[in-house]
Amino acid sequence: MNKLAMIKRPIALIAFFYATIVYSQTTVSGAVTNGAHPVVGANVYLEGTYDGASTDENGFFTFETNETGTQNLIVSMISFETHMLAGDVSYFGDLKIKLTETINQLTGVTLTAGTFEAGDNSKVSVLKPLDIVTTAGAAGDFVAALQTLPGTSTVSEDGRLFVRGGAAGETQVFVDGLRVFQPFSATANNIPTRGRFSPFLFKGITFSTGGYSAEYGQALSSVLLLNTTDVPEQEKTDISVMTVGGGLGHTEIWGSESLSVNTSYINLAPYQSLVPADQGARWNKPYESISGEAVFRSKKENGLFKFYTGFNHAHLDIDQEDINLDGFANFRLKNNNLYVNSSYKHFFENDWTMNVGASISWDKNDIGLLADRVDTKETASHLKFKAKKTFSNRFQLKFGTEQFIMDYRDLYSAEGGAFETGLRDRLTAAYVEADIFFSNRFAMKLGARGAYSSVLEDVNVSPRISLAYKSSDNGQFSLAYGDFYQHPLTESLKFDDRLKSEKTSHYILNYQYTGNGKTFRAEAYYKDYDQLVKFDTDRPVFDSQYNNLGSGYASGLDIFWRDNRSIKSLDYWISYSYLDTKRDYRNFPERASPNFAPKHNFSLVTKYFITDWRSQVGLSYSYGSGRPYDNPNTGDFLAEKTKPYNNMSINWAYLVSQQKILYFSVSNVAGFRNVNGYQYTDAPNADGIFDRRAIRPTADTFFFVGFFWTIGQDKSSNQLDNL
């Protein structure tokens, strides 16, 4: 063989192999879009190889591969879910691939209609836990702070939450998802109550003014959800000395377990000796209470156990002016309340979460009114199971069941004898609810709740739906609809167990903007009341005639604005509510606006930190238009209005040292002489006129001074969060 032949042979072999490779290559091509527009820069490749390309400005891609048989084609792009196509590589030509947007939990849409969040970890928070207790005039009561939010009405002689035309009993309170049956301290008529709970044990608050989740029931207007701290940051001791009493709190941590204990003693006698009550009342024994709370936590590898308990004993004796008596009416009260709450949450590896819990409360009142006596006892419990499954970042399903058990007894004793009434009920409920995220801009919550009551012997089903659309990076619209049922109040149901559940339907449209330290919310709503309880006497008694023929409506507009960036060291918020409501219920002869529903409510809350003074100062102002009252000298029912309500309060927290704080506050510092309503005589005078007296606060102004000292591992921590 000559040299030329020897050279030609390997060249021919190389050419043969090259031709074979070229002949066996496959072209992979196609276009990638998001359904409406091309996706530029997406990575397209065969899994496990180096064969791939990126999409151009038109979303097209093309590349060659030597792979054969079944392959996995991967398409990936930031902000989109990874797309995989499996098949024979010979079919990967002229593909049309549509990518689905990834749901971003931090920047995506969230459902906000009817809900105010207060928690450091909530991206839709409009308040923080610190805000709840640093509001001037709130005096550490989270309920008083919530009354500065839109949708609430200030009823100063009551102290509870009145939401969007609803009575106070239409709002329910839950701790760690479990019902609190007596969330407010016992008190006398026209003396405002306070929440039973100490703010420092809770990490966050969710306040739903309507349209809330199917998980919660037995509330016509609103739910307030309190969540205890999961894991405390450090061991510490908190000491407080106040003009109205004192308190002591301690947190101990050992390993994955911790215990927080808080006790307080309140006695208004020293204060009343300095600031005596107005002429409308005189204290024989000013309000005195002792209370204690404890939270035990045990963190497991895949779970968290919590045990909460709270005890409160209160005592008071007051003489109150009564226009129908020659003198004062004496009222005496002793209240004992014990609440126990236990819950466990477990996280499974397959994206299941399970919650189980139980709460029970015992409440006992010994009440004296003139020569009469009323003793009440209530034992109530709540058992709950909840499960949640995350199928993907687009779909979550939760469902659960619960049972409420209540046993109520009261004994009324008078000169004519004694009369006992009672009520026992077992209510069973179940619900299912899905969170569906169609994109980062559009989401839906869809659910339903069903309940059966042993005493009412009826079944009700409540559909709930919420929609949210993110219109911009910082703004979104939300819609919500739902039906809500609640038992008639015990005062009526104990006399007639043939009554049915009362009902409301909520319709809510919401817009919220959050960004650059600013929050703006505007929410319009309509509530339709049906099956409200009516009776034909001045108050519910055993021989009243009861029915569910009552009805009503509430509509309005709520506005909220908060800004903590525009002015250095200044944080403020403004809220306004317009309310139009009428109802025919209880002993109303016709539809009318109830006396707890002013048409206009306005609040301004400011907080300013002065570094040179080592101080935080605050000012809050609240306004409420005149509330309806009934004047028997006219022929119209609830047609007249009180004068508007005004309250301006200030507070000042001074850091004596990093862990010692001197705190001073004055409620209604301007001394507005507010009128809560009027009491009329039962019979007209000689001129045919019903005389009246104004119902006013026992004192126009309340001042408070306290010293707070924290002893902890972190020398910079203090109780500013609790003031």
C-alpha positions as semicolon CSV with decimal commas, in nm:
position;residue;x (nm);y (nm);z (nm)
1;M;0,000;0,000;0,000
2;N;0,148;0,335;-0,101
3;K;0,168;0,634;0,127
4;L;-0,118;0,817;-0,048
5;A;-0,357;0,530;0,015
6;M;-0,251;0,511;0,374
7;I;-0,334;0,882;0,420
8;K;-0,670;0,865;0,239
9;R;-0,799;0,578;0,455
10;P;-0,810;0,757;0,796
11;I;-0,948;1,068;0,629
12;A;-1,229;0,865;0,487
13;L;-1,296;0,712;0,826
14;I;-1,309;1,057;0,987
15;A;-1,541;1,183;0,715
16;F;-1,762;0,878;0,764
17;F;-1,790;0,928;1,138
18;Y;-1,850;1,304;1,091
19;A;-2,124;1,239;0,843
20;T;-2,279;0,989;1,083
21;I;-2,276;1,242;1,369
22;V;-2,419;1,521;1,156
23;Y;-2,683;1,289;1,021
24;S;-2,786;1,174;1,376
25;Q;-2,816;1,523;1,531
26;T;-3,166;1,646;1,619
27;T;-3,280;2,008;1,620
28;V;-3,473;2,116;1,931
29;S;-3,667;2,438;1,881
30;G;-3,972;2,631;1,986
31;A;-4,109;2,942;2,156
32;V;-4,163;3,022;2,524
33;T;-4,437;3,264;2,640
34;N;-4,629;3,346;2,955
35;G;-4,954;3,314;2,765
36;A;-4,961;3,673;2,642
37;H;-4,599;3,780;2,587
38;P;-4,267;3,611;2,495
39;V;-4,036;3,518;2,780
40;V;-3,684;3,649;2,714
41;G;-3,376;3,480;2,861
42;A;-3,533;3,152;2,971
43;N;-3,295;2,856;2,997
44;V;-3,395;2,559;2,780
45;Y;-3,191;2,236;2,803
46;L;-3,203;1,859;2,806
47;E;-3,173;1,730;3,160
48;G;-2,834;1,568;3,234
49;T;-2,662;1,714;2,924
50;Y;-2,482;2,027;2,809
51;D;-2,724;2,070;2,520
52;G;-2,937;2,381;2,548
53;A;-2,997;2,747;2,466
54;S;-3,161;3,067;2,591
55;T;-3,469;3,230;2,444
56;D;-3,419;3,546;2,236
57;E;-3,614;3,871;2,242
58;N;-3,902;3,696;2,067
59;G;-3,903;3,402;2,306
60;F;-3,756;3,162;2,043
61;F;-3,487;2,900;2,107
62;T;-3,307;2,638;1,896
63;F;-3,015;2,400;1,952
64;E;-2,877;2,072;1,822
65;T;-2,837;1,750;2,020
66;N;-2,696;1,405;1,961
67;E;-2,920;1,254;2,228
68;T;-3,179;1,001;2,117
69;G;-3,479;0,832;2,271
70;T;-3,684;0,962;2,565
71;Q;-3,544;1,281;2,722
72;N;-3,654;1,548;2,971
73;L;-3,665;1,902;2,832
74;I;-3,632;2,162;3,110
75;V;-3,738;2,527;3,078
76;S;-3,647;2,752;3,372
77;M;-3,677;3,124;3,435
78;I;-3,676;3,342;3,746
79;S;-4,032;3,434;3,857
80;F;-4,179;3,133;3,673
81;E;-4,235;2,773;3,774
82;T;-3,989;2,530;3,613
83;H;-4,147;2,355;3,314
84;M;-4,055;1,994;3,219
85;L;-4,153;1,811;2,902
86;A;-4,079;1,435;2,871
87;G;-4,082;1,255;2,537
88;D;-3,881;1,128;2,242
89;V;-3,628;1,393;2,142
90;S;-3,738;1,365;1,779
91;Y;-4,064;1,536;1,872
92;F;-3,895;1,839;2,035
93;G;-3,934;2,064;1,732
94;D;-4,141;2,382;1,696
95;L;-4,263;2,354;2,054
96;K;-4,509;2,601;2,204
97;I;-4,430;2,627;2,575
98;K;-4,629;2,837;2,822
99;L;-4,467;2,915;3,159
100;T;-4,668;2,963;3,476
101;E;-4,579;3,248;3,709
102;T;-4,428;3,147;4,044
103;I;-4,628;3,252;4,352
104;N;-4,407;3,477;4,565
105;Q;-4,521;3,464;4,927
106;L;-4,339;3,789;5,008
107;T;-4,449;4,013;4,723
108;G;-4,757;3,837;4,587
109;V;-5,121;3,915;4,646
110;T;-5,271;3,857;4,989
111;L;-5,634;3,851;5,109
112;T;-5,699;4,159;5,325
113;A;-6,070;4,240;5,302
114;G;-6,204;4,311;5,649
115;T;-5,880;4,222;5,830
116;F;-5,624;4,424;6,025
117;E;-5,306;4,236;6,114
118;A;-5,083;4,325;6,408
119;G;-4,775;4,106;6,403
120;D;-4,408;4,156;6,325
121;N;-4,408;3,871;6,073
122;S;-4,715;3,980;5,877
123;K;-4,645;4,152;5,548
124;V;-4,990;4,311;5,552
125;S;-4,959;4,452;5,904
126;V;-5,094;4,798;5,958
127;L;-5,014;4,781;6,331
128;K;-4,738;4,617;6,531
129;P;-4,769;4,467;6,880
130;L;-4,589;4,777;7,011
131;D;-4,865;4,996;6,866
132;I;-5,135;4,819;7,063
133;V;-4,996;4,930;7,395
134;T;-4,823;5,264;7,324
135;T;-5,139;5,442;7,210
136;A;-5,216;5,742;7,429
137;G;-5,539;5,691;7,622
138;A;-5,539;5,313;7,582
139;A;-5,369;5,263;7,922
140;G;-5,226;4,928;7,808
141;D;-5,564;4,787;7,704
142;F;-5,543;4,637;7,354
143;V;-5,919;4,682;7,308
144;A;-5,891;5,058;7,367
145;A;-5,609;5,073;7,110
146;L;-5,817;4,882;6,856
147;Q;-6,092;5,141;6,899
148;T;-5,868;5,385;6,711
149;L;-5,905;5,170;6,396
150;P;-6,177;5,231;6,137
151;G;-6,491;5,022;6,164
152;T;-6,514;5,059;6,541
153;S;-6,739;5,288;6,744
154;T;-6,638;5,430;7,081
155;V;-6,901;5,355;7,344
156;S;-6,713;5,501;7,639
157;E;-6,947;5,375;7,912
158;D;-6,906;5,014;7,792
159;G;-6,543;4,959;7,683
160;R;-6,602;4,658;7,455
161;L;-6,565;4,639;7,077
162;F;-6,858;4,768;6,870
163;V;-6,789;4,691;6,506
164;R;-6,971;4,826;6,199
165;G;-7,311;4,872;6,356
166;G;-7,291;4,549;6,554
167;A;-7,355;4,517;6,926
168;A;-7,066;4,426;7,157
169;G;-7,184;4,064;7,182
170;E;-7,135;4,023;6,807
171;T;-6,755;4,020;6,845
172;Q;-6,581;3,702;6,965
173;V;-6,227;3,664;7,101
174;F;-5,993;3,367;7,045
175;V;-5,654;3,285;7,200
176;D;-5,439;3,059;6,980
177;G;-5,752;2,974;6,782
178;L;-5,960;2,875;7,087
179;R;-6,264;3,064;7,211
180;V;-6,253;3,290;7,517
181;F;-6,603;3,300;7,660
182;Q;-6,561;3,596;7,898
183;P;-6,283;3,809;7,745
184;F;-6,370;4,125;7,940
185;S;-6,358;4,202;8,311
186;A;-6,686;4,220;8,500
187;T;-6,800;4,571;8,588
188;A;-7,099;4,785;8,682
189;N;-7,349;4,952;8,452
190;N;-7,202;5,264;8,280
191;I;-6,852;5,178;8,408
192;P;-6,626;5,078;8,113
193;T;-6,469;4,733;8,120
194;R;-6,120;4,623;8,009
195;G;-5,981;4,316;7,839
196;R;-5,866;4,044;8,077
197;F;-5,535;3,978;7,904
198;S;-5,187;4,123;7,951
199;P;-5,048;4,248;7,616
200;F;-4,691;4,129;7,671
201;L;-4,784;3,758;7,639
202;F;-4,900;3,796;7,279
203;K;-4,688;3,815;6,964
204;G;-4,961;3,941;6,737
205;I;-5,326;4,028;6,690
206;T;-5,561;3,981;6,395
207;F;-5,871;4,199;6,405
208;S;-6,132;4,105;6,144
209;T;-6,407;4,364;6,105
210;G;-6,597;4,135;5,867
211;G;-6,569;3,866;5,603
212;Y;-6,346;3,645;5,817
213;S;-6,241;3,283;5,759
214;A;-6,481;2,987;5,770
215;E;-6,266;2,856;6,056
216;Y;-6,447;3,093;6,294
217;G;-6,815;3,108;6,378
218;Q;-7,064;3,230;6,638
219;A;-6,986;3,595;6,562
220;L;-7,219;3,817;6,361
221;S;-6,979;4,109;6,314
222;S;-6,617;4,048;6,407
223;V;-6,349;3,821;6,550
224;L;-6,037;3,917;6,745
225;L;-5,757;3,660;6,729
226;L;-5,478;3,673;6,991
227;N;-5,167;3,460;6,939
228;T;-4,932;3,391;7,230
229;T;-4,556;3,406;7,178
230;D;-4,413;3,079;7,045
231;V;-4,055;3,107;7,171
232;P;-3,941;3,388;7,406
233;E;-3,616;3,560;7,315
234;Q;-3,458;3,567;7,661
235;E;-3,506;3,516;8,033
236;K;-3,613;3,831;8,211
237;T;-3,811;3,974;8,502
238;D;-4,049;4,269;8,467
239;I;-4,146;4,480;8,769
240;S;-4,409;4,754;8,761
241;V;-4,522;5,000;9,029
242;M;-4,826;5,213;8,937
243;T;-5,066;5,464;9,086
244;V;-5,338;5,199;9,050
245;G;-5,141;4,894;9,167
246;G;-4,844;4,684;9,066
247;G;-4,731;4,386;8,865
248;L;-4,461;4,123;8,841
249;G;-4,369;3,909;8,541
250;H;-4,097;3,653;8,475
251;T;-3,986;3,436;8,183
252;E;-3,772;3,126;8,241
253;I;-3,614;2,922;7,959
254;W;-3,461;2,576;7,982
255;G;-3,365;2,410;7,658
256;S;-3,661;2,390;7,423
257;E;-3,911;2,470;7,700
258;S;-4,010;2,801;7,858
259;L;-4,254;2,947;8,108
260;S;-4,382;3,304;8,129
261;V;-4,577;3,418;8,435
262;N;-4,744;3,753;8,491
263;T;-4,936;3,876;8,796
264;S;-5,097;4,212;8,867
265;Y;-5,287;4,382;9,146
266;I;-5,520;4,676;9,074
267;N;-5,681;4,894;9,341
268;L;-5,849;5,222;9,245
269;A;-5,907;5,331;9,607
270;P;-5,594;5,555;9,627
271;Y;-5,682;5,712;9,294
272;Q;-6,046;5,770;9,391
273;S;-5,933;5,943;9,711
274;L;-5,745;6,195;9,495
275;V;-5,998;6,217;9,211
276;P;-6,343;6,150;9,356
277;A;-6,622;6,029;9,132
278;D;-6,864;6,274;8,971
279;Q;-7,198;6,353;9,135
280;G;-7,361;6,065;8,945
281;A;-7,177;5,799;9,150
282;R;-6,999;5,739;9,477
283;W;-6,770;5,448;9,553
284;N;-6,819;5,242;9,869
285;K;-6,545;5,006;9,754
286;P;-6,357;5,113;9,441
287;Y;-6,267;4,853;9,184
288;E;-6,009;4,602;9,311
289;S;-5,871;4,300;9,127
290;I;-5,594;4,045;9,138
291;S;-5,504;3,847;8,832
292;G;-5,243;3,608;8,703
293;E;-5,148;3,452;8,371
294;A;-4,903;3,182;8,268
295;V;-4,787;3,040;7,934
296;F;-4,585;2,717;7,914
297;R;-4,427;2,623;7,581
298;S;-4,249;2,309;7,471
299;K;-4,091;2,303;7,126
300;K;-4,059;1,958;6,973
301;E;-3,862;1,851;6,667
302;N;-4,171;1,883;6,447
303;G;-4,422;2,040;6,680
304;L;-4,508;2,301;6,940
305;F;-4,712;2,256;7,259
306;K;-4,862;2,552;7,447
307;F;-5,051;2,572;7,773
308;Y;-5,210;2,902;7,876
309;T;-5,408;2,981;8,189
310;G;-5,543;3,301;8,337
311;F;-5,722;3,382;8,664
312;N;-5,897;3,701;8,769
313;H;-6,080;3,807;9,086
314;A;-6,257;4,143;9,093
315;H;-6,466;4,321;9,355
316;L;-6,649;4,655;9,364
317;D;-6,931;4,836;9,547
318;I;-7,079;5,156;9,405
319;D;-7,384;5,378;9,456
320;Q;-7,517;5,517;9,128
321;E;-7,770;5,793;9,076
322;D;-8,111;5,676;8,954
323;I;-8,373;5,935;8,857
324;N;-8,654;5,694;8,948
325;L;-8,531;5,647;9,306
326;D;-8,508;5,882;9,601
327;G;-8,131;5,864;9,620
328;F;-7,879;5,620;9,480
329;A;-7,900;5,260;9,362
330;N;-7,643;5,036;9,526
331;F;-7,458;4,785;9,306
332;R;-7,218;4,522;9,441
333;L;-7,012;4,272;9,239
334;K;-6,772;3,988;9,304
335;N;-6,637;3,805;8,999
336;N;-6,411;3,501;8,974
337;N;-6,289;3,384;8,635
338;L;-6,055;3,100;8,537
339;Y;-5,956;3,027;8,179
340;V;-5,740;2,734;8,059
341;N;-5,619;2,687;7,704
342;S;-5,402;2,408;7,561
343;S;-5,294;2,356;7,200
344;Y;-5,052;2,144;6,998
345;K;-4,931;2,198;6,642
346;H;-4,748;1,927;6,446
347;F;-4,568;1,960;6,113
348;F;-4,553;1,648;5,896
349;E;-4,291;1,588;5,626
350;N;-4,551;1,564;5,348
351;D;-4,665;1,928;5,391
352;W;-4,948;1,842;5,630
353;T;-4,999;2,050;5,943
354;M;-5,224;1,943;6,230
355;N;-5,360;2,152;6,518
356;V;-5,551;2,018;6,816
357;G;-5,661;2,219;7,117
358;A;-5,907;2,267;7,399
359;S;-6,015;2,555;7,620
360;I;-6,239;2,570;7,924
361;S;-6,354;2,857;8,141
362;W;-6,534;2,896;8,471
363;D;-6,702;3,226;8,550
364;K;-6,894;3,313;8,868
365;N;-7,067;3,640;8,959
366;D;-7,219;3,742;9,292
367;I;-7,424;4,053;9,217
368;G;-7,620;4,272;9,457
369;L;-7,863;4,535;9,329
370;L;-8,035;4,724;9,610
371;A;-8,193;4,446;9,823
372;D;-8,194;4,190;9,540
373;R;-7,925;3,937;9,457
374;V;-7,821;3,754;9,141
375;D;-7,576;3,463;9,136
376;T;-7,453;3,340;8,797
377;K;-7,232;3,045;8,706
378;E;-7,108;2,956;8,360
379;T;-6,887;2,666;8,252
380;A;-6,795;2,663;7,886
381;S;-6,545;2,467;7,678
382;H;-6,416;2,451;7,322
383;L;-6,262;2,142;7,156
384;K;-6,096;2,188;6,817
385;F;-5,918;1,990;6,543
386;K;-5,769;2,152;6,234
387;A;-5,564;2,014;5,945
388;K;-5,390;2,192;5,660
389;K;-5,233;2,053;5,344
390;T;-5,010;2,253;5,111
391;F;-5,037;2,086;4,772
392;S;-4,832;2,356;4,601
393;N;-4,760;2,725;4,633
394;R;-5,083;2,773;4,439
395;F;-5,323;2,562;4,641
396;Q;-5,371;2,509;5,013
397;L;-5,657;2,324;5,177
398;K;-5,759;2,338;5,540
399;F;-6,048;2,177;5,720
400;G;-6,151;2,105;6,074
401;T;-6,418;2,033;6,327
402;E;-6,496;2,172;6,670
403;Q;-6,741;2,152;6,953
404;F;-6,864;2,413;7,202
405;I;-7,018;2,301;7,531
406;M;-7,189;2,550;7,762
407;D;-7,367;2,516;8,096
408;Y;-7,514;2,837;8,237
409;R;-7,710;2,884;8,563
410;D;-7,838;3,191;8,745
411;L;-8,039;3,240;9,064
412;Y;-8,234;3,561;9,122
413;S;-8,327;3,622;9,488
414;A;-8,563;3,895;9,610
415;E;-8,805;3,951;9,896
416;G;-9,075;3,765;9,704
417;G;-8,865;3,450;9,668
418;A;-8,608;3,304;9,433
419;F;-8,618;3,227;9,061
420;E;-8,367;3,001;8,884
421;T;-8,297;2,976;8,511
422;G;-8,040;2,790;8,308
423;L;-7,922;2,680;7,967
424;R;-7,722;2,386;7,836
425;D;-7,599;2,363;7,481
426;R;-7,366;2,150;7,272
427;L;-7,278;2,301;6,936
428;T;-7,087;2,098;6,675
429;A;-6,936;2,261;6,368
430;A;-6,717;2,165;6,072
431;Y;-6,559;2,371;5,797
432;V;-6,348;2,341;5,482
433;E;-6,157;2,620;5,311
434;A;-5,915;2,651;5,018
435;D;-5,661;2,921;4,933
436;I;-5,612;2,933;4,557
437;F;-5,340;3,152;4,398
438;F;-5,401;3,186;4,027
439;S;-5,099;3,417;3,991
440;N;-4,899;3,668;4,191
441;R;-5,178;3,914;4,120
442;F;-5,495;3,714;4,170
443;A;-5,600;3,489;4,461
444;M;-5,917;3,343;4,608
445;K;-6,023;3,199;4,943
446;L;-6,327;2,973;4,917
447;G;-6,489;2,798;5,210
448;A;-6,801;2,687;5,391
449;R;-6,899;2,621;5,751
450;G;-7,178;2,409;5,892
451;A;-7,303;2,393;6,252
452;Y;-7,564;2,210;6,459
453;S;-7,690;2,318;6,801
454;S;-7,848;2,076;7,046
455;V;-8,057;2,347;7,213
456;L;-8,176;2,516;6,892
457;E;-8,204;2,186;6,704
458;D;-8,121;2,353;6,375
459;V;-7,846;2,326;6,113
460;N;-7,700;2,626;5,935
461;V;-7,450;2,640;5,648
462;S;-7,234;2,947;5,589
463;P;-7,059;2,999;5,253
464;R;-6,756;3,232;5,255
465;I;-6,551;3,369;4,964
466;S;-6,276;3,630;4,930
467;L;-6,101;3,753;4,616
468;A;-5,789;3,969;4,586
469;Y;-5,628;4,135;4,284
470;K;-5,286;4,303;4,302
471;S;-5,321;4,613;4,084
472;S;-4,963;4,736;4,133
473;D;-4,647;4,651;4,324
474;N;-4,787;4,813;4,639
475;G;-5,163;4,821;4,586
476;Q;-5,441;4,568;4,566
477;F;-5,820;4,531;4,561
478;S;-6,014;4,272;4,762
479;L;-6,372;4,148;4,764
480;A;-6,539;3,936;5,030
481;Y;-6,878;3,779;5,088
482;G;-6,998;3,553;5,368
483;D;-7,290;3,438;5,581
484;F;-7,245;3,440;5,958
485;Y;-7,462;3,287;6,232
486;Q;-7,467;3,336;6,608
487;H;-7,678;3,202;6,894
488;P;-7,927;3,442;7,053
489;L;-7,792;3,599;7,371
490;T;-7,825;3,388;7,686
491;E;-8,057;3,653;7,837
492;S;-8,324;3,547;7,584
493;L;-8,233;3,188;7,502
494;K;-8,253;3,077;7,865
495;F;-8,626;3,167;7,859
496;D;-8,715;3,036;7,512
497;D;-8,511;2,759;7,346
498;R;-8,736;2,760;7,039
499;L;-8,547;3,057;6,895
500;K;-8,323;3,024;6,587
501;S;-7,972;3,153;6,523
502;E;-7,937;3,517;6,426
503;K;-7,777;3,584;6,087
504;T;-7,579;3,844;5,892
505;S;-7,446;3,852;5,537
506;H;-7,132;4,060;5,471
507;Y;-7,037;4,228;5,142
508;I;-6,697;4,401;5,141
509;L;-6,488;4,592;4,883
510;N;-6,136;4,687;4,992
511;Y;-5,835;4,872;4,850
512;Q;-5,500;4,875;5,028
513;Y;-5,167;5,041;4,948
514;T;-4,856;4,954;5,150
515;G;-4,509;5,081;5,074
516;N;-4,237;5,333;5,165
517;G;-4,347;5,340;5,528
518;K;-4,704;5,431;5,435
519;T;-5,030;5,238;5,450
520;F;-5,362;5,342;5,302
521;R;-5,684;5,142;5,328
522;A;-6,032;5,220;5,203
523;E;-6,311;4,971;5,261
524;A;-6,681;4,988;5,174
525;Y;-6,920;4,732;5,321
526;Y;-7,282;4,630;5,354
527;K;-7,423;4,398;5,623
528;D;-7,768;4,245;5,600
529;Y;-7,918;4,130;5,934
530;D;-8,189;3,865;5,950
531;Q;-8,360;3,647;6,214
532;L;-8,277;3,891;6,495
533;V;-8,443;3,820;6,829
534;K;-8,737;4,038;6,939
535;F;-8,936;4,046;7,262
536;D;-9,237;4,246;7,379
537;T;-9,121;4,369;7,722
538;D;-8,872;4,632;7,842
539;R;-8,615;4,358;7,898
540;P;-8,609;3,979;7,855
541;V;-8,807;3,804;8,129
542;F;-8,967;3,463;8,166
543;D;-9,311;3,570;8,040
544;S;-9,186;3,772;7,740
545;Q;-9,300;3,673;7,392
546;Y;-8,995;3,596;7,176
547;N;-8,950;3,556;6,799
548;N;-8,687;3,580;6,523
549;L;-8,867;3,841;6,315
550;G;-8,605;4,114;6,363
551;S;-8,394;4,249;6,078
552;G;-8,165;4,535;5,987
553;Y;-7,869;4,659;5,788
554;A;-7,537;4,837;5,831
555;S;-7,341;5,004;5,553
556;G;-7,047;5,236;5,556
557;L;-6,699;5,340;5,451
558;D;-6,377;5,298;5,652
559;I;-6,057;5,495;5,577
560;F;-5,713;5,435;5,730
561;W;-5,384;5,618;5,667
562;R;-5,050;5,557;5,839
563;D;-4,712;5,723;5,779
564;N;-4,387;5,663;5,968
565;R;-4,139;5,794;5,709
566;S;-4,229;6,147;5,603
567;I;-4,125;6,316;5,929
568;K;-3,822;6,188;6,116
569;S;-3,902;6,016;6,448
570;L;-4,278;6,068;6,397
571;D;-4,524;5,783;6,347
572;Y;-4,893;5,859;6,312
573;W;-5,217;5,716;6,180
574;I;-5,558;5,859;6,095
575;S;-5,881;5,665;6,072
576;Y;-6,232;5,766;5,974
577;S;-6,555;5,566;5,961
578;Y;-6,892;5,652;5,818
579;L;-7,177;5,431;5,940
580;D;-7,538;5,411;5,828
581;T;-7,731;5,146;6,020
582;K;-8,083;5,066;6,131
583;R;-8,229;4,760;6,290
584;D;-8,554;4,628;6,432
585;Y;-8,467;4,396;6,720
586;R;-8,512;4,341;7,094
587;N;-8,805;4,559;7,205
588;F;-8,774;4,817;6,924
589;P;-9,120;4,925;6,799
590;E;-8,970;5,010;6,458
591;R;-8,643;5,018;6,267
592;A;-8,400;5,272;6,412
593;S;-8,030;5,340;6,460
594;P;-7,925;5,182;6,793
595;N;-7,768;5,401;7,060
596;F;-7,425;5,240;7,020
597;A;-7,390;5,346;6,653
598;P;-7,269;5,704;6,587
599;K;-7,268;5,799;6,220
600;H;-6,912;5,941;6,217
601;N;-6,598;5,827;6,401
602;F;-6,252;5,981;6,370
603;S;-5,916;5,903;6,537
604;L;-5,569;6,055;6,519
605;V;-5,280;5,876;6,690
606;T;-4,927;6,021;6,699
607;K;-4,602;5,889;6,848
608;Y;-4,279;6,087;6,851
609;F;-3,939;5,981;6,986
610;I;-3,714;6,258;7,122
611;T;-3,359;6,121;7,137
612;D;-3,211;6,407;7,341
613;W;-3,479;6,361;7,606
614;R;-3,462;5,979;7,592
615;S;-3,840;5,997;7,562
616;Q;-4,132;5,882;7,355
617;V;-4,433;6,113;7,364
618;G;-4,773;6,038;7,223
619;L;-5,101;6,213;7,157
620;S;-5,432;6,068;7,044
621;Y;-5,760;6,235;6,962
622;S;-6,095;6,061;6,913
623;Y;-6,421;6,204;6,787
624;G;-6,764;6,047;6,756
625;S;-7,075;6,220;6,630
626;G;-7,381;6,225;6,854
627;R;-7,531;5,888;6,942
628;P;-7,907;5,822;6,914
629;Y;-8,120;5,821;7,228
630;D;-8,494;5,789;7,286
631;N;-8,681;6,088;7,427
632;P;-9,029;5,983;7,553
633;N;-9,138;6,349;7,530
634;T;-9,140;6,317;7,152
635;G;-9,335;6,080;6,932
636;D;-9,029;5,954;6,742
637;F;-8,824;5,654;6,852
638;L;-8,446;5,698;6,900
639;A;-8,467;6,018;6,698
640;E;-8,250;6,252;6,904
641;K;-7,870;6,265;6,933
642;T;-7,632;6,332;7,220
643;K;-7,366;6,596;7,175
644;P;-7,050;6,468;6,995
645;Y;-6,790;6,268;7,185
646;N;-6,439;6,415;7,215
647;N;-6,130;6,278;7,385
648;M;-5,770;6,399;7,368
649;S;-5,509;6,197;7,557
650;I;-5,133;6,225;7,601
651;N;-4,856;5,997;7,728
652;W;-4,484;6,024;7,797
653;A;-4,234;5,740;7,844
654;Y;-3,896;5,851;7,984
655;L;-3,598;5,614;7,992
656;V;-3,438;5,672;8,333
657;S;-3,185;5,412;8,218
658;Q;-3,199;5,152;7,944
659;Q;-3,399;4,911;8,161
660;K;-3,592;5,159;8,375
661;I;-3,886;5,360;8,244
662;L;-4,099;5,629;8,404
663;Y;-4,438;5,647;8,234
664;F;-4,705;5,915;8,257
665;S;-5,042;5,942;8,080
666;V;-5,356;6,153;8,099
667;S;-5,682;6,052;7,932
668;N;-5,914;6,331;7,815
669;V;-5,654;6,590;7,912
670;A;-5,875;6,870;7,775
671;G;-6,154;6,773;8,017
672;F;-6,433;6,735;7,759
673;R;-6,763;6,683;7,943
674;N;-6,895;6,393;7,740
675;V;-7,254;6,270;7,767
676;N;-7,318;5,901;7,704
677;G;-7,697;5,929;7,699
678;Y;-7,994;6,017;7,918
679;Q;-8,211;5,840;8,173
680;Y;-8,577;5,946;8,187
681;T;-8,832;5,905;8,461
682;D;-9,078;5,619;8,431
683;A;-9,373;5,858;8,461
684;P;-9,428;6,222;8,354
685;N;-9,436;6,509;8,602
686;A;-9,734;6,734;8,673
687;D;-9,675;6,918;8,347
688;G;-9,681;6,593;8,149
689;I;-9,305;6,603;8,088
690;F;-9,067;6,314;8,149
691;D;-8,772;6,450;8,348
692;R;-8,422;6,329;8,267
693;R;-8,064;6,319;8,386
694;A;-7,747;6,296;8,179
695;I;-7,545;5,976;8,196
696;R;-7,183;6,087;8,224
697;P;-6,850;5,922;8,307
698;T;-6,777;5,893;8,679
699;A;-6,470;6,113;8,611
700;D;-6,392;6,322;8,304
701;T;-6,014;6,277;8,326
702;F;-5,796;5,984;8,427
703;F;-5,423;6,011;8,496
704;F;-5,172;5,732;8,536
705;V;-4,811;5,720;8,659
706;G;-4,597;5,407;8,655
707;F;-4,239;5,291;8,702
708;F;-4,128;4,987;8,501
709;W;-3,803;4,796;8,552
710;T;-3,675;4,506;8,346
711;I;-3,405;4,272;8,477
712;G;-3,278;4,056;8,192
713;Q;-2,982;3,901;8,015
714;D;-3,006;4,167;7,745
715;K;-2,917;4,489;7,926
716;S;-3,087;4,693;7,653
717;S;-3,433;4,537;7,687
718;N;-3,714;4,719;7,865
719;Q;-4,091;4,733;7,897
720;L;-4,149;5,003;7,638
721;D;-4,321;4,733;7,430
722;N;-4,573;4,688;7,712
723;L;-4,668;5,051;7,773
